[in-house]
Structure formats: structure tokens, C-alpha cells
């Protein structure tokens, strides 16, 4: 009787194991079928979507333009830098008129047709009075500005006008005087150490070539004058 009971129990356990294994196999097959159907459905949906909707155009990133100060600011700054206690550098106003004030289309700010009887400020074209007050940086403007710097500092009087404004100035540039020259153009900004070191390296190179102190100061002032950063608003 005990043997019969054990046989019955063993048979029940064996059937249970077989049924469990069969259920698991069926579940895996069903899962595979569902996954395959879902995959086919997504593929068909994607194809249908591609047919109904054209491909999106590539997104163009916005371009940020740099706005710079207008001609009145540049002219006023140049007058302040290149005027000494005895008066302005020779032909200062002529250079300002030639390379700055008559270039409103590049610097920004229209001319004033009533500033003189001849309308000299507008260059004979009244439409120049309608120019926008501000403009973006542009290469033509930079070429005019560099022309001004090279002309004004090409004269010894232009270099001496800067030197007269420096405190505790010796024969050769120092870190302190380099920062002062930088501050004449970059109002309110302290010269970065990298800029100071670069200008001092330039001076040492010129000294090794036996350039005179005046020529070394000229080269330093030109580098700062021609750098575009002091025009940023």
C-alpha cells in the first residue's frame, strides 16, 4: 500500500514538472510571436510615416553677430588719447574725418547734414544721414580703423601723446606701463596677464634687434590700437 502511494505521488510530481516545462515553452513561443508582430508593426508604421511625411530639413543654428560702438565713440576716444596738454596731434582731425567720421556705413550712425554749411560730414550725400545708429563688426570697418592707427602712430607725436599719459614711465615698457597703455583703449577693463606677457615678449624681441625705445613703444601701442576688442559694447 505504501509502495502504491509513493508511485502515485511520484507520478503526480512528474506530471506537474512536465506541465510546468510545457507552459514555459509555450510562453517563450508566444513572447517571440508577440515581439515579431510588434516589430513588423513598427516597421510598417515607420514606412507609412516616411511616405506621408517628408524628411525634416536640417536645423540651422542661429548666428550671433557682434555689435560694436559707433563712429562717435571711436572718434571721441581717439581725440582723448591723441591730444596732449599742448593740443592735438598734427592732422588728428583730418585723420578722424578721413577714416572714421565719413565711414558711417561701416561704423554706424548717420551724419548730420546741418553740422556745417557745406555738409562736409555727409560727404555730399544726404542719404548718409539715415544710417542706423549701431552696426555689426565688419572687415571694411576694421581696415579703416587700422589705417587710422597706422597713420596716427606712424608719427612720433602720436607715440609721444600716449607716453605723456603714462605714470612712472621709464625708457622701456614694463608690466605696469603696458597695462596703462591697454587701459587707454580698453576703458574700464584690466589687461589680462596673457596680453601683458605677450606685449612684453614683443618688446624684448625688438630690444634684441636693437630697436630704439621709441620704436618699441610704437610697436606696443600699435598692437593695442589695432586690436578690435576695445570696440565691443
C-alpha positions in Angstrom: 0.0 0.0 0.0 2.8 2.3 0.8 4.5 1.5 -2.5 1.3 2.3 -4.3 1.0 5.7 -2.6 4.7 6.5 -3.4 4.2 5.6 -7.0 1.1 7.8 -7.2 2.9 10.7 -5.6 5.9 10.3 -8.0 3.5 10.2 -11.0 1.8 13.4 -9.9 5.1 15.2 -9.4 6.4 14.1 -12.8 3.2 15.3 -14.5 3.5 18.6 -12.7 7.1 19.1 -13.9 6.2 18.2 -17.4 3.2 20.6 -17.4 5.4 23.4 -16.0 8.0 22.9 -18.6 5.4 22.8 -21.4 3.9 26.1 -20.1 7.3 27.8 -20.1 7.9 26.7 -23.7 4.6 28.0 -24.8 5.2 31.3 -23.0 8.5 31.8 -24.8 6.9 31.0 -28.2 4.1 33.4 -27.5 6.5 36.1 -26.4 8.5 35.6 -29.6 5.4 35.8 -31.7 4.2 39.0 -30.0 7.7 40.6 -30.3 7.8 39.7 -34.0 4.4 41.1 -34.6 5.3 44.3 -32.8 8.5 44.6 -34.7 6.6 44.2 -38.0 4.0 46.7 -36.9 6.6 49.3 -36.0 8.4 48.7 -39.3 5.2 49.1 -41.3 4.3 52.2 -39.3 7.7 53.7 -39.9 7.4 53.1 -43.6 3.9 54.6 -43.7 5.2 57.6 -41.7 8.1 58.1 -44.1 5.7 58.1 -47.1 3.3 60.5 -45.5 5.8 62.9 -44.1 8.8 64.2 -46.0 12.2 64.1 -44.2 12.8 67.1 -41.9 15.2 69.8 -43.0 18.4 70.1 -41.1 18.2 72.7 -38.2 20.3 75.8 -38.8 22.0 77.2 -35.7 21.4 80.9 -35.0 24.3 83.1 -35.8 25.1 85.7 -33.2 26.6 89.0 -34.5 28.9 91.2 -32.5 27.7 94.7 -32.1 30.4 97.4 -31.7 30.5 101.1 -30.8 29.6 103.7 -33.5 31.8 106.3 -35.1 31.1 109.0 -32.5 32.6 106.8 -29.7 35.6 105.9 -31.8 36.3 109.5 -32.8 35.9 110.8 -29.2 38.2 108.1 -27.8 40.9 108.9 -30.4 40.7 112.6 -29.7 41.2 111.9 -26.0 44.1 109.6 -26.5 46.0 111.7 -29.1 45.5 115.1 -27.5 48.1 116.4 -25.1 48.3 119.4 -22.8 49.7 121.4 -25.7 47.0 120.4 -28.2 46.0 117.5 -30.5 48.5 115.5 -32.6 49.1 117.2 -36.0 46.3 116.3 -38.5 44.3 114.4 -35.9 41.0 115.8 -37.0 41.9 115.2 -40.7 42.6 111.5 -40.0 39.4 111.2 -37.9 37.4 112.7 -40.7 39.0 110.5 -43.3 39.0 107.1 -41.6 36.1 107.4 -39.1 33.5 110.2 -39.4 32.9 109.7 -43.2 32.6 105.9 -42.8 29.2 105.8 -41.1 28.0 102.9 -43.2 30.8 100.8 -41.6 31.0 102.3 -38.1 27.3 103.0 -37.6 25.5 106.4 -37.0 24.3 108.7 -39.7 25.9 112.0 -40.5 24.5 115.4 -39.6 23.7 117.4 -42.7 23.4 120.6 -40.6 26.8 120.3 -38.9 28.3 122.7 -41.4 27.3 124.9 -44.3 29.0 122.6 -46.8 27.6 119.4 -45.5 31.1 118.0 -45.3 30.1 115.5 -42.6 27.8 113.7 -45.1 30.3 113.6 -47.9 27.8 115.3 -50.2 25.3 112.5 -49.9 22.2 113.3 -47.8 21.2 109.6 -47.6 24.1 109.1 -45.2 22.1 110.8 -42.6 19.7 107.9 -42.4 22.2 105.2 -41.5 21.5 103.0 -38.4 22.9 104.2 -35.1 24.6 100.8 -34.4 26.3 98.3 -36.7 27.9 94.9 -36.6 31.6 94.3 -36.9 32.8 94.0 -40.5 36.1 93.7 -42.3 35.8 97.0 -44.2 35.4 98.9 -40.9 38.5 97.1 -39.5 40.6 98.1 -42.5 39.6 101.8 -42.0 40.4 101.6 -38.2 43.8 100.0 -38.8 44.6 102.7 -41.4 43.8 105.3 -38.7 46.0 103.6 -36.1 48.9 103.2 -38.5 48.7 106.8 -39.7 48.4 108.4 -36.2 51.1 106.2 -34.6 53.3 106.5 -37.7 54.1 110.0 -36.4 56.4 110.4 -33.4 53.9 112.9 -32.0 51.2 110.2 -31.9 53.5 107.9 -29.8 54.6 110.7 -27.5 50.9 111.6 -26.9 50.5 108.2 -25.4 53.7 108.3 -23.5 52.8 111.6 -21.8 49.8 109.9 -20.3 51.7 107.1 -18.6 52.7 107.3 -14.9 56.1 106.2 -13.7 57.3 105.6 -17.2 60.9 104.5 -17.8 62.8 104.2 -21.0 61.5 100.7 -21.7 58.0 99.2 -21.3 57.2 97.4 -18.0 54.2 95.3 -16.9 52.7 98.4 -15.3 53.1 100.7 -18.2 51.8 98.1 -20.6 48.7 97.8 -18.5 48.3 101.6 -18.7 48.6 101.7 -22.5 46.0 98.9 -22.6 43.7 100.9 -20.3 43.8 104.0 -22.6 41.9 102.0 -25.2 40.1 99.4 -23.1 38.2 101.7 -20.8 37.3 100.1 -17.5 39.0 96.7 -18.4 42.1 95.4 -16.8 44.7 93.9 -19.1 44.8 90.1 -18.9 48.2 88.7 -17.9 48.5 86.8 -21.1 48.2 90.0 -23.1 50.7 91.8 -20.9 53.2 89.0 -21.2 52.7 88.8 -25.0 53.4 92.5 -25.4 56.5 92.3 -23.1 57.7 89.4 -25.2 57.3 91.6 -28.3 59.3 94.4 -26.6 62.1 92.0 -25.7 62.3 90.7 -29.3 62.6 94.3 -30.6 65.2 95.1 -28.0 67.3 92.2 -29.2 67.1 93.7 -32.6 68.5 97.0 -31.3 65.3 98.9 -31.9 65.2 102.3 -30.2 62.9 102.8 -27.2 60.6 105.0 -29.2 60.1 102.3 -31.9 59.4 99.7 -29.2 56.8 101.9 -27.7 55.3 102.5 -31.2 55.0 98.8 -31.9 53.4 98.2 -28.5 50.9 101.0 -29.0 50.1 99.8 -32.5 49.3 96.3 -31.2 46.8 97.7 -28.7 45.3 100.3 -31.1 44.7 97.7 -33.8 43.2 95.1 -31.6 39.4 95.0 -32.1 38.3 94.2 -28.5 38.1 97.8 -27.2 35.2 98.5 -29.6 32.9 95.9 -28.0 29.8 97.3 -26.3 
